[in-house]
Amino acid sequence: MSVDTTTPTTTEAVVAVFRRVLESDDVTADSDFFLLGGDSLLATRVLSAIARGHGVELTFEDFVLAPTPQGLAELIAAAR
């Protein structure tokens, strides 16, 4: 039986990282990091937090292609 690893907890964890890095509570699962004012330097903080918290090394290109918490959660699940 397959287990869904894109649980809300993974998405919520990425939402929390976005909120912390962007210093904003206005982040939802489908919020675009770059439209919220994020830049490449802040993106590296998000990628670092994901690596520490989930044990998954995503690239900046991954981030650009999936700049939302839900998109990154799906990449985290695919990398496990």
Legacy VTK file of the C-alpha trace (Angstrom):
# vtk DataFile Version 3.0
C-alpha trace
ASCII
DATASET POLYDATA
POINTS 80 float
0.000 0.000 0.000
1.285 3.462 -0.942
1.517 6.171 1.665
0.787 9.756 0.659
3.846 11.722 1.764
2.397 15.036 0.580
0.415 15.210 3.787
-0.804 18.555 5.002
1.971 18.478 7.586
4.669 18.694 4.899
2.840 21.530 3.179
2.164 23.259 6.498
5.835 22.929 7.434
6.847 24.638 4.186
4.199 27.332 4.753
5.782 27.942 8.175
9.242 28.272 6.589
7.897 30.761 4.022
6.244 32.779 6.805
9.439 32.862 8.852
11.728 33.748 5.938
9.365 36.332 4.433
8.343 37.650 7.865
4.695 37.516 6.793
1.623 35.633 7.934
0.029 36.082 4.492
1.223 32.716 3.169
-1.018 29.844 2.096
-0.267 26.507 0.447
-0.601 28.057 -3.021
1.268 31.327 -2.348
4.027 32.099 -4.844
7.220 32.866 -2.923
8.475 35.355 -5.489
5.152 37.199 -5.816
5.224 37.652 -2.030
8.526 39.503 -2.326
10.959 36.615 -1.997
14.246 36.755 -3.855
17.071 34.344 -4.624
18.891 35.043 -1.349
15.777 34.354 0.716
15.096 31.277 -1.411
18.414 29.802 -0.289
17.210 30.122 3.318
14.044 28.206 2.421
16.034 25.494 0.631
18.378 25.204 3.605
15.456 24.871 6.027
13.908 22.169 3.820
17.207 20.267 3.744
17.503 20.441 7.546
13.865 19.680 8.291
13.118 17.075 5.633
16.497 15.683 4.632
15.896 16.608 0.994
18.274 18.723 -1.094
16.250 20.715 -3.612
17.902 22.996 -6.158
17.181 26.641 -6.859
15.801 25.519 -10.223
13.384 23.207 -8.366
12.268 26.209 -6.350
11.757 28.397 -9.431
9.677 25.682 -11.105
7.590 25.046 -7.956
7.614 28.296 -5.939
4.672 27.440 -3.665
4.584 25.472 -0.412
2.390 22.819 -2.058
4.723 22.536 -5.049
7.779 22.178 -2.834
5.969 19.630 -0.634
5.320 17.543 -3.746
9.024 17.726 -4.672
9.960 16.704 -1.115
7.637 13.700 -1.369
9.031 12.726 -4.776
12.606 12.887 -3.458
11.942 10.511 -0.550
LINES 1 81
80 0 1 2 3 4 5 6 7 8 9 10 11 12 13 14 15 16 17 18 19 20 21 22 23 24 25 26 27 28 29 30 31 32 33 34 35 36 37 38 39 40 41 42 43 44 45 46 47 48 49 50 51 52 53 54 55 56 57 58 59 60 61 62 63 64 65 66 67 68 69 70 71 72 73 74 75 76 77 78 79
